[in-house]
Amino acid sequence: MIDAAPNSPLARLKALGLALPAAAAPVANYLPFSRAGNLLFVSGQLPVADGVVDPAHKGKLGGGVSLEAGQAAARLAALNVLAQANAAAGDLAKLRAVRLGGYVNSAPDFEQLPQVVNGASDLFAAVLGENGKHARFAVGVAQLPLGAAVEIEGIFEILD
């Protein structure tokens, strides 16, 4: 569905120089999203474009990947979360972010996990406006699929 409203989430994406990608198909035995009542749970998304994790979005934060590259990876992963949410709800304007979860592939002593996940939080707020404000978590992990630097998941309320 094309949303032509001037201050719509899709218009905000365009103003940021971004476009909503096609929602990726799952690569294993899971659903890309699941709905329970008015809650939409979006499975973890990687910083993937055209089916590939860019080498700049691979590796460990604090172990060769810069904070800025981690934030860019989180932003791209969040864009993929929004693509899944849009596929589920049919319109980003029908969504309110409830919680964002951020997993950061990090060296054991890397402490800037929240700053990395800010890349995703900032995108949700920029695209969804007030409806993009959310609770969240940011945790460091030893490894992520495909060597990705970040994985982002989301929970949304579908507004009637």
Number of C-alpha atoms within 10 A of each C-alpha: 8 8 13 10 10 9 15 17 24 22 18 18 18 13 13 12 8 13 14 15 15 14 18 17 11 12 8 7 6 10 12 21 19 15 15 8 8 12 17 23 23 24 21 20 27 30 27 20 14 9 10 10 19 13 10 15 25 22 23 25 27 17 13 12 18 16 17 13 18 31 24 22 30 31 25 25 29 31 27 26 33 28 22 26 28 19 17 19 17 14 18 22 19 17 25 22 26 18 19 25 21 28 25 30 28 26 18 13 10 14 14 16 21 17 15 27 30 18 22 28 27 18 20 25 16 18 24 24 18 12 19 22 18 17 12 17 13 18 15 21 15 11 17 18 13 12 15 25 32 36 26 29 23 24 25 24 20 20 11 6
